[in-house]
Each structure stands twice: as structure tokens, then as C-alpha cells.
Amino acid sequence: MLSGIPLAWLGMLALAGVVLDMLLGEPRRWHPLVGFGKLANAIERRLNRRKPGVPVGRADKAQATRNAKAEPGAGRAAGVLAWALAVLPIVALPCLALVWLQHQFGMAAVAAAIPVTALRELLAEPSTARYLIPALAVHVILLYACLGLRSLRDHTKPISDALRAGDLATARTLTSYIVSRDTADASESDLAKAGVESLLENGNDAVFGTLFWFAVAGGPGALLFRLANTLDAMWGYRNPRFNHFGWAAARIDDVLNWIPARLTACSYALLGKTRLAWQCWRSQAPAWPSPNAGPVMAAGAGALGLALGREASYDGVPEVRPPLGMGEPAKREDLGRAWRLVWKTTVLWVALLLLVGALPETAGGRRSAPAVVPKPAPSLQTQPTAPIAPIAPRTDLPADIPGVRQ
């Protein structure tokens, strides 16, 4: 893996990060992604300045105003620069810290040893544990800061509870916090559909994409993906302001999310109505405007046996979106079903990481010890006799060398 951490360790660290997220949830104050959003807004205001309109005369003043509103902001080069300024320094800091820490306890030697055995021996050695423990903590804290599993439940369960209590006004308000569509006049079915769609799509963005890049590159990988995904949500709009400036943010997120989105769609299909999910994925995803949200939401809707997509209103303008899934319209109970699908997929992913990481340990237990090559016998020459000194006990036995299995 790019992190230099054995996969067996990453599986245990991923489990720790998920447990920490479920226990603590999002920080109520000083949320790191909220702070990053403020930084991104400041960079965007500085670099995405509109080109001023130049009216020819008073008669052209109204036309010049319309042109200024329709004229795009800064170009793609400014968007690339803004993305790099917002993301790369933040990701570089933990990378440098981890490189230094891992160098101190000899990660190269650990990679050649049996991972779990090496971890136990490194933790038992004070000289290496003082560097290893902070390194592992950095990975877990970064993953916890990037995961949003409990947040999905905490934002959608109150909607389900309000609908169950018949409090449509509260349900509309709560739903407006997690979706950009209009909810002021939404029916119960509309609110349930919006919540289920949000759960399915954000399950990929806030959980599974993060876990995938954590498996690839550890905590910095999860951080890189989450920041890129956040910038896509902020800058990836197709409107005059962001059509060119937000191009880099949208394309980078598409690339980083391509594999995780399809793995998420596969997981939804395996854990739900598999045949229907595959059918919806193949037939409906190509019509969806997003190359990654389409497979995720089509497969998720099919796995749940629900009819999603279609009509929605944005900024007072009704839209007819492509269909997602097949079956009954969404109901309030389906919010809980969608959450359970996301939860089961999380358990599946962490279990697979632990299983794949345990394979080297199992294979290592079956390997025979290396053959010992005898040293050549000394030449039989007459040597002056000398007193024989007592043999000192060896201190370089395998048990004293961290990361070496006996």
C-alpha cells in the first residue's frame, strides 16, 4: 500500500476509525471539514473573480449587466491553482509527519515481517513504541475526521421520526438541511425519497470512498479524497460562476471516486435485491448526469426495491430526472432500510479489509523456518594454546529483534 503500512494494520485501524466515528459522531465544535470549507470559500473569492463587463453606452447598460451575470468567472487554470492551494498543503502535513515517524521505527523492516507479529513486538519495545503509537494514532484520527457514517444516521433518523409522528413541517425543515431541492411543499413520499437518495449517495462519498482511499494510502489518502469530494460539492456546479473555475474540482473528484463508486454499487447489489440492482445499474445509470452517482443510486434503489429519481424541484423550477430503481415509492420506513444497507456495507468492507490483511499472517504461520547454512570448518593448523575465555550469552537472538518471527 502507498502508506507503507501493512494491510493487516490498515484493517485494524479502519475498524478503530469506524468505531470512533459511531461512538463520537461529528465534532460539535471546530469540525475540520467546516474549517476547510471556510478556507475554500476564501480561496475561491480571491481567485474566482469575474471579468468586468465593459458597456459601450447607456443604451447597452442592461445588456452589459446581463452579460456580466452570464459571463463565467476565472478559467480552468485558476481553478486548478485554487484546488492545489486548498488541498495539497493540508494533505502534505500529515504525510511528512508520518514519513518521519515511520522512519524512526523502521517501517521497511516491518514490511518484510509478518504484520501482526511485528506489531506486537514493536509495541513491546519502548524505543519503537514511542514512534509507532503516534503514527497509528495519526491514521485513525484522520480517518475519524473524514468519515460521516454516524452523521448519516443522525441527519436522517430525525426525519423518519418526524414523519412517523405526522409532523410534516419539521420533516420538511430537517430534509432541507441535507438536500438542495425544494422541500417547502414536499409530501411525505417526496421527503422519504430525498432522504433515501441522500443516504445512498453520501454513503459512497462520506463512508466507502473514504474507506477505499484509506486502504490505498492510509490516513492521508482518506483526507485527500474527502477534501476533493468537499470541493466538488462546493465548486462543481454547472453555472456561470463555476462552469470553468470548478472544472478541476469536478474532474478530480470523478477520477478519485470512479472505483469506490462501482465497488459501492456492487456492495449494495450483493446485500439487497441483487438481480434487480444489477438490472437498474445497467439500464439506468448511463442516463444519470453524474458518472459516479448514477451507478451508486441506481444499484442502491434497485437493492431496496424502490422507485426513486424522477420529479423534483430546485429553486422553484420543477425538473424531471432519470428514474432510479424499480418498485414502490419511498415511505418513511425506507429511511431506516437505506441506513441499514449503508451500515451492512460498512461492516462488509471493514471485514474484508481484516480478512485480506490476515492472509499474510496465516500464510506466514505455515512457512517453514529458513535452512541454516553451516559455516566452513576451520583449517587444522597448529596454533599456540591459550586460555579459553567463557562464552558470553548472545543478545541478538530473533526474540530480541523487533519484527522478526521465531
Contacts in CASP RR format, 6 or more apart in sequence:
PFRMAT RR
TARGET T0000
AUTHOR 0000-0000-0000
METHOD contacts of the structure
MODEL  1
MLSGIPLAWLGMLALAGVVLDMLLGEPRRWHPLVGFGKLANAIERRLNRR
KPGVPVGRADKAQATRNAKAEPGAGRAAGVLAWALAVLPIVALPCLALVW
LQHQFGMAAVAAAIPVTALRELLAEPSTARYLIPALAVHVILLYACLGLR
SLRDHTKPISDALRAGDLATARTLTSYIVSRDTADASESDLAKAGVESLL
ENGNDAVFGTLFWFAVAGGPGALLFRLANTLDAMWGYRNPRFNHFGWAAA
RIDDVLNWIPARLTACSYALLGKTRLAWQCWRSQAPAWPSPNAGPVMAAG
AGALGLALGREASYDGVPEVRPPLGMGEPAKREDLGRAWRLVWKTTVLWV
ALLLLVGALPETAGGRRSAPAVVPKPAPSLQTQPTAPIAPIAPRTDLPAD
IPGVRQ
1 7 0 8 1.000
1 10 0 8 1.000
1 215 0 8 1.000
1 216 0 8 1.000
1 217 0 8 1.000
1 218 0 8 1.000
2 216 0 8 1.000
2 217 0 8 1.000
2 218 0 8 1.000
2 221 0 8 1.000
3 10 0 8 1.000
3 98 0 8 1.000
3 139 0 8 1.000
3 216 0 8 1.000
3 217 0 8 1.000
3 218 0 8 1.000
3 219 0 8 1.000
3 220 0 8 1.000
3 221 0 8 1.000
4 102 0 8 1.000
4 107 0 8 1.000
4 111 0 8 1.000
5 13 0 8 1.000
5 102 0 8 1.000
5 107 0 8 1.000
5 139 0 8 1.000
5 218 0 8 1.000
6 110 0 8 1.000
6 111 0 8 1.000
6 115 0 8 1.000
6 118 0 8 1.000
6 357 0 8 1.000
6 360 0 8 1.000
7 115 0 8 1.000
7 215 0 8 1.000
7 353 0 8 1.000
7 356 0 8 1.000
7 357 0 8 1.000
7 360 0 8 1.000
8 115 0 8 1.000
8 116 0 8 1.000
8 119 0 8 1.000
8 354 0 8 1.000
8 357 0 8 1.000
8 358 0 8 1.000
8 360 0 8 1.000
8 361 0 8 1.000
9 115 0 8 1.000
9 119 0 8 1.000
9 136 0 8 1.000
10 139 0 8 1.000
10 214 0 8 1.000
10 215 0 8 1.000
10 218 0 8 1.000
10 353 0 8 1.000
10 357 0 8 1.000
11 215 0 8 1.000
11 350 0 8 1.000
11 353 0 8 1.000
11 354 0 8 1.000
11 357 0 8 1.000
12 354 0 8 1.000
13 136 0 8 1.000
13 139 0 8 1.000
13 140 0 8 1.000
13 143 0 8 1.000
13 214 0 8 1.000
13 218 0 8 1.000
14 143 0 8 1.000
14 211 0 8 1.000
14 214 0 8 1.000
14 215 0 8 1.000
14 349 0 8 1.000
14 350 0 8 1.000
14 353 0 8 1.000
15 350 0 8 1.000
15 353 0 8 1.000
15 354 0 8 1.000
16 140 0 8 1.000
17 140 0 8 1.000
17 143 0 8 1.000
17 144 0 8 1.000
17 147 0 8 1.000
18 147 0 8 1.000
18 149 0 8 1.000
18 346 0 8 1.000
18 350 0 8 1.000
20 140 0 8 1.000
20 144 0 8 1.000
21 144 0 8 1.000
21 147 0 8 1.000
21 148 0 8 1.000
21 149 0 8 1.000
21 150 0 8 1.000
22 149 0 8 1.000
22 150 0 8 1.000
24 144 0 8 1.000
24 150 0 8 1.000
25 148 0 8 1.000
25 150 0 8 1.000
25 151 0 8 1.000
25 154 0 8 1.000
26 148 0 8 1.000
26 150 0 8 1.000
26 151 0 8 1.000
26 154 0 8 1.000
32 145 0 8 1.000
33 145 0 8 1.000
33 146 0 8 1.000
33 226 0 8 1.000
33 230 0 8 1.000
36 86 0 8 1.000
36 90 0 8 1.000
36 227 0 8 1.000
36 230 0 8 1.000
37 230 0 8 1.000
37 234 0 8 1.000
39 86 0 8 1.000
40 82 0 8 1.000
40 86 0 8 1.000
40 230 0 8 1.000
40 231 0 8 1.000
40 234 0 8 1.000
40 235 0 8 1.000
41 234 0 8 1.000
43 82 0 8 1.000
43 85 0 8 1.000
43 86 0 8 1.000
44 82 0 8 1.000
44 234 0 8 1.000
44 235 0 8 1.000
44 245 0 8 1.000
47 74 0 8 1.000
47 78 0 8 1.000
47 79 0 8 1.000
47 81 0 8 1.000
47 82 0 8 1.000
47 245 0 8 1.000
48 73 0 8 1.000
48 74 0 8 1.000
48 78 0 8 1.000
48 79 0 8 1.000
48 82 0 8 1.000
48 241 0 8 1.000
48 242 0 8 1.000
48 245 0 8 1.000
49 73 0 8 1.000
49 74 0 8 1.000
50 68 0 8 1.000
50 71 0 8 1.000
50 72 0 8 1.000
50 73 0 8 1.000
50 241 0 8 1.000
51 71 0 8 1.000
51 73 0 8 1.000
52 68 0 8 1.000
53 64 0 8 1.000
53 67 0 8 1.000
53 68 0 8 1.000
53 71 0 8 1.000
54 64 0 8 1.000
55 61 0 8 1.000
55 63 0 8 1.000
55 64 0 8 1.000
56 64 0 8 1.000
69 240 0 8 1.000
70 240 0 8 1.000
71 240 0 8 1.000
72 240 0 8 1.000
72 241 0 8 1.000
72 243 0 8 1.000
72 244 0 8 1.000
72 245 0 8 1.000
73 240 0 8 1.000
73 241 0 8 1.000
73 244 0 8 1.000
73 245 0 8 1.000
74 244 0 8 1.000
74 245 0 8 1.000
75 244 0 8 1.000
75 245 0 8 1.000
75 247 0 8 1.000
76 244 0 8 1.000
76 245 0 8 1.000
76 246 0 8 1.000
76 247 0 8 1.000
76 248 0 8 1.000
78 245 0 8 1.000
79 235 0 8 1.000
79 244 0 8 1.000
79 245 0 8 1.000
79 246 0 8 1.000
79 247 0 8 1.000
79 248 0 8 1.000
79 249 0 8 1.000
80 248 0 8 1.000
82 235 0 8 1.000
82 245 0 8 1.000
82 248 0 8 1.000
83 228 0 8 1.000
83 231 0 8 1.000
83 248 0 8 1.000
83 249 0 8 1.000
83 252 0 8 1.000
86 227 0 8 1.000
86 231 0 8 1.000
87 224 0 8 1.000
87 227 0 8 1.000
87 228 0 8 1.000
87 231 0 8 1.000
90 223 0 8 1.000
90 227 0 8 1.000
91 220 0 8 1.000
91 221 0 8 1.000
91 223 0 8 1.000
91 224 0 8 1.000
91 227 0 8 1.000
94 138 0 8 1.000
94 142 0 8 1.000
94 219 0 8 1.000
94 220 0 8 1.000
94 223 0 8 1.000
95 220 0 8 1.000
97 138 0 8 1.000
98 135 0 8 1.000
98 138 0 8 1.000
98 139 0 8 1.000
98 220 0 8 1.000
101 131 0 8 1.000
101 132 0 8 1.000
101 134 0 8 1.000
101 135 0 8 1.000
101 138 0 8 1.000
102 131 0 8 1.000
102 135 0 8 1.000
104 128 0 8 1.000
104 131 0 8 1.000
105 122 0 8 1.000
105 128 0 8 1.000
105 131 0 8 1.000
105 132 0 8 1.000
105 135 0 8 1.000
105 402 0 8 1.000
106 128 0 8 1.000
109 402 0 8 1.000
109 403 0 8 1.000
110 118 0 8 1.000
110 119 0 8 1.000
110 122 0 8 1.000
110 403 0 8 1.000
113 403 0 8 1.000
113 404 0 8 1.000
113 405 0 8 1.000
114 360 0 8 1.000
114 361 0 8 1.000
114 364 0 8 1.000
114 365 0 8 1.000
114 403 0 8 1.000
114 405 0 8 1.000
115 357 0 8 1.000
115 360 0 8 1.000
115 361 0 8 1.000
116 358 0 8 1.000
116 361 0 8 1.000
117 361 0 8 1.000
117 403 0 8 1.000
117 405 0 8 1.000
118 402 0 8 1.000
118 403 0 8 1.000
118 405 0 8 1.000
121 402 0 8 1.000
121 403 0 8 1.000
121 404 0 8 1.000
122 128 0 8 1.000
122 129 0 8 1.000
122 132 0 8 1.000
122 402 0 8 1.000
122 403 0 8 1.000
123 129 0 8 1.000
123 132 0 8 1.000
123 133 0 8 1.000
125 402 0 8 1.000
128 402 0 8 1.000
138 219 0 8 1.000
139 214 0 8 1.000
139 218 0 8 1.000
139 219 0 8 1.000
142 218 0 8 1.000
142 219 0 8 1.000
142 220 0 8 1.000
142 222 0 8 1.000
142 223 0 8 1.000
143 210 0 8 1.000
143 214 0 8 1.000
143 218 0 8 1.000
143 219 0 8 1.000
143 222 0 8 1.000
145 223 0 8 1.000
145 226 0 8 1.000
146 210 0 8 1.000
146 214 0 8 1.000
146 219 0 8 1.000
146 222 0 8 1.000
146 223 0 8 1.000
146 225 0 8 1.000
146 226 0 8 1.000
147 206 0 8 1.000
147 207 0 8 1.000
147 210 0 8 1.000
147 211 0 8 1.000
147 222 0 8 1.000
148 202 0 8 1.000
148 206 0 8 1.000
148 207 0 8 1.000
148 210 0 8 1.000
149 203 0 8 1.000
149 206 0 8 1.000
149 207 0 8 1.000
149 342 0 8 1.000
149 343 0 8 1.000
149 346 0 8 1.000
151 206 0 8 1.000
152 199 0 8 1.000
152 202 0 8 1.000
152 203 0 8 1.000
152 206 0 8 1.000
152 207 0 8 1.000
152 339 0 8 1.000
152 342 0 8 1.000
153 339 0 8 1.000
153 343 0 8 1.000
155 174 0 8 1.000
155 177 0 8 1.000
155 178 0 8 1.000
155 198 0 8 1.000
156 178 0 8 1.000
156 195 0 8 1.000
156 198 0 8 1.000
156 199 0 8 1.000
156 335 0 8 1.000
156 336 0 8 1.000
156 338 0 8 1.000
156 339 0 8 1.000
157 335 0 8 1.000
157 336 0 8 1.000
157 339 0 8 1.000
158 174 0 8 1.000
159 171 0 8 1.000
159 174 0 8 1.000
159 175 0 8 1.000
159 191 0 8 1.000
159 195 0 8 1.000
159 335 0 8 1.000
160 332 0 8 1.000
160 333 0 8 1.000
160 335 0 8 1.000
160 336 0 8 1.000
162 168 0 8 1.000
162 170 0 8 1.000
162 171 0 8 1.000
162 174 0 8 1.000
163 171 0 8 1.000
163 188 0 8 1.000
163 191 0 8 1.000
163 192 0 8 1.000
163 332 0 8 1.000
163 335 0 8 1.000
164 332 0 8 1.000
168 188 0 8 1.000
168 191 0 8 1.000
171 188 0 8 1.000
171 191 0 8 1.000
172 183 0 8 1.000
172 184 0 8 1.000
172 186 0 8 1.000
172 191 0 8 1.000
173 183 0 8 1.000
175 183 0 8 1.000
175 186 0 8 1.000
175 191 0 8 1.000
175 194 0 8 1.000
175 195 0 8 1.000
176 183 0 8 1.000
178 194 0 8 1.000
178 195 0 8 1.000
178 198 0 8 1.000
178 202 0 8 1.000
179 194 0 8 1.000
179 195 0 8 1.000
179 197 0 8 1.000
179 198 0 8 1.000
180 314 0 8 1.000
181 194 0 8 1.000
181 312 0 8 1.000
181 313 0 8 1.000
181 314 0 8 1.000
182 312 0 8 1.000
182 313 0 8 1.000
182 314 0 8 1.000
182 315 0 8 1.000
182 316 0 8 1.000
183 190 0 8 1.000
183 191 0 8 1.000
183 194 0 8 1.000
186 194 0 8 1.000
188 331 0 8 1.000
188 332 0 8 1.000
189 329 0 8 1.000
189 330 0 8 1.000
189 331 0 8 1.000
190 312 0 8 1.000
192 329 0 8 1.000
192 330 0 8 1.000
192 331 0 8 1.000
192 332 0 8 1.000
192 334 0 8 1.000
192 335 0 8 1.000
193 306 0 8 1.000
193 308 0 8 1.000
193 309 0 8 1.000
193 329 0 8 1.000
193 330 0 8 1.000
194 312 0 8 1.000
195 330 0 8 1.000
195 335 0 8 1.000
195 338 0 8 1.000
196 301 0 8 1.000
196 304 0 8 1.000
196 306 0 8 1.000
196 308 0 8 1.000
196 330 0 8 1.000
196 334 0 8 1.000
196 335 0 8 1.000
196 338 0 8 1.000
197 297 0 8 1.000
197 308 0 8 1.000
197 309 0 8 1.000
197 324 0 8 1.000
199 335 0 8 1.000
199 338 0 8 1.000
199 339 0 8 1.000
199 342 0 8 1.000
200 268 0 8 1.000
200 296 0 8 1.000
200 297 0 8 1.000
200 300 0 8 1.000
200 301 0 8 1.000
200 338 0 8 1.000
200 341 0 8 1.000
200 342 0 8 1.000
201 293 0 8 1.000
201 296 0 8 1.000
201 297 0 8 1.000
203 264 0 8 1.000
203 296 0 8 1.000
203 342 0 8 1.000
203 345 0 8 1.000
204 257 0 8 1.000
204 260 0 8 1.000
204 261 0 8 1.000
204 264 0 8 1.000
204 292 0 8 1.000
204 293 0 8 1.000
204 296 0 8 1.000
205 229 0 8 1.000
205 257 0 8 1.000
206 226 0 8 1.000
207 342 0 8 1.000
207 345 0 8 1.000
207 346 0 8 1.000
208 260 0 8 1.000
208 263 0 8 1.000
208 264 0 8 1.000
208 267 0 8 1.000
208 345 0 8 1.000
208 346 0 8 1.000
208 349 0 8 1.000
209 225 0 8 1.000
209 257 0 8 1.000
209 260 0 8 1.000
209 261 0 8 1.000
209 264 0 8 1.000
210 222 0 8 1.000
210 225 0 8 1.000
210 226 0 8 1.000
211 222 0 8 1.000
211 346 0 8 1.000
211 349 0 8 1.000
211 350 0 8 1.000
211 353 0 8 1.000
212 225 0 8 1.000
212 259 0 8 1.000
212 260 0 8 1.000
212 263 0 8 1.000
213 221 0 8 1.000
213 222 0 8 1.000
213 224 0 8 1.000
213 225 0 8 1.000
213 256 0 8 1.000
213 260 0 8 1.000
214 221 0 8 1.000
214 222 0 8 1.000
215 353 0 8 1.000
217 224 0 8 1.000
224 256 0 8 1.000
225 256 0 8 1.000
225 257 0 8 1.000
225 260 0 8 1.000
228 249 0 8 1.000
228 252 0 8 1.000
228 253 0 8 1.000
228 256 0 8 1.000
229 253 0 8 1.000
229 256 0 8 1.000
229 257 0 8 1.000
231 249 0 8 1.000
231 252 0 8 1.000
231 253 0 8 1.000
232 249 0 8 1.000
232 250 0 8 1.000
232 252 0 8 1.000
232 253 0 8 1.000
234 249 0 8 1.000
235 242 0 8 1.000
235 245 0 8 1.000
235 246 0 8 1.000
235 249 0 8 1.000
235 250 0 8 1.000
236 242 0 8 1.000
236 246 0 8 1.000
236 247 0 8 1.000
236 249 0 8 1.000
236 250 0 8 1.000
236 253 0 8 1.000
237 243 0 8 1.000
237 246 0 8 1.000
254 291 0 8 1.000
254 292 0 8 1.000
257 292 0 8 1.000
258 291 0 8 1.000
258 292 0 8 1.000
261 292 0 8 1.000
261 293 0 8 1.000
261 294 0 8 1.000
261 295 0 8 1.000
261 296 0 8 1.000
262 295 0 8 1.000
264 295 0 8 1.000
264 296 0 8 1.000
264 299 0 8 1.000
264 345 0 8 1.000
265 277 0 8 1.000
265 281 0 8 1.000
265 285 0 8 1.000
265 295 0 8 1.000
265 296 0 8 1.000
265 298 0 8 1.000
265 299 0 8 1.000
265 300 0 8 1.000
266 299 0 8 1.000
267 345 0 8 1.000
267 348 0 8 1.000
267 349 0 8 1.000
268 277 0 8 1.000
268 296 0 8 1.000
268 299 0 8 1.000
268 300 0 8 1.000
268 302 0 8 1.000
268 303 0 8 1.000
268 341 0 8 1.000
268 345 0 8 1.000
269 277 0 8 1.000
269 278 0 8 1.000
269 281 0 8 1.000
269 299 0 8 1.000
269 300 0 8 1.000
269 302 0 8 1.000
269 303 0 8 1.000
270 348 0 8 1.000
271 303 0 8 1.000
271 341 0 8 1.000
271 344 0 8 1.000
271 345 0 8 1.000
271 348 0 8 1.000
272 302 0 8 1.000
272 303 0 8 1.000
272 304 0 8 1.000
272 341 0 8 1.000
273 302 0 8 1.000
273 303 0 8 1.000
273 304 0 8 1.000
273 305 0 8 1.000
274 303 0 8 1.000
276 302 0 8 1.000
276 303 0 8 1.000
276 305 0 8 1.000
276 325 0 8 1.000
276 326 0 8 1.000
277 298 0 8 1.000
277 299 0 8 1.000
277 300 0 8 1.000
277 302 0 8 1.000
277 303 0 8 1.000
278 299 0 8 1.000
279 302 0 8 1.000
279 326 0 8 1.000
280 298 0 8 1.000
280 299 0 8 1.000
280 300 0 8 1.000
280 301 0 8 1.000
280 302 0 8 1.000
280 324 0 8 1.000
280 325 0 8 1.000
280 326 0 8 1.000
281 295 0 8 1.000
281 298 0 8 1.000
281 299 0 8 1.000
283 298 0 8 1.000
284 294 0 8 1.000
284 298 0 8 1.000
284 322 0 8 1.000
284 323 0 8 1.000
284 324 0 8 1.000
284 325 0 8 1.000
285 294 0 8 1.000
285 295 0 8 1.000
285 298 0 8 1.000
285 299 0 8 1.000
287 322 0 8 1.000
288 294 0 8 1.000
288 297 0 8 1.000
288 298 0 8 1.000
288 321 0 8 1.000
288 322 0 8 1.000
288 324 0 8 1.000
294 324 0 8 1.000
297 308 0 8 1.000
297 309 0 8 1.000
297 324 0 8 1.000
298 324 0 8 1.000
298 325 0 8 1.000
300 325 0 8 1.000
300 341 0 8 1.000
301 307 0 8 1.000
301 308 0 8 1.000
301 309 0 8 1.000
301 324 0 8 1.000
301 325 0 8 1.000
301 326 0 8 1.000
302 324 0 8 1.000
302 325 0 8 1.000
302 326 0 8 1.000
303 341 0 8 1.000
304 334 0 8 1.000
304 337 0 8 1.000
304 338 0 8 1.000
304 341 0 8 1.000
305 325 0 8 1.000
305 326 0 8 1.000
305 327 0 8 1.000
305 328 0 8 1.000
306 325 0 8 1.000
306 327 0 8 1.000
306 328 0 8 1.000
306 329 0 8 1.000
306 330 0 8 1.000
306 334 0 8 1.000
307 323 0 8 1.000
307 324 0 8 1.000
307 325 0 8 1.000
307 326 0 8 1.000
307 327 0 8 1.000
307 328 0 8 1.000
307 329 0 8 1.000
307 330 0 8 1.000
308 323 0 8 1.000
308 324 0 8 1.000
308 325 0 8 1.000
308 330 0 8 1.000
309 321 0 8 1.000
309 322 0 8 1.000
309 323 0 8 1.000
309 324 0 8 1.000
310 320 0 8 1.000
310 321 0 8 1.000
310 322 0 8 1.000
310 323 0 8 1.000
310 324 0 8 1.000
311 318 0 8 1.000
311 319 0 8 1.000
311 320 0 8 1.000
311 321 0 8 1.000
312 318 0 8 1.000
312 319 0 8 1.000
312 321 0 8 1.000
313 319 0 8 1.000
364 405 0 8 1.000
398 404 0 8 1.000
398 405 0 8 1.000
398 406 0 8 1.000
399 406 0 8 1.000
END
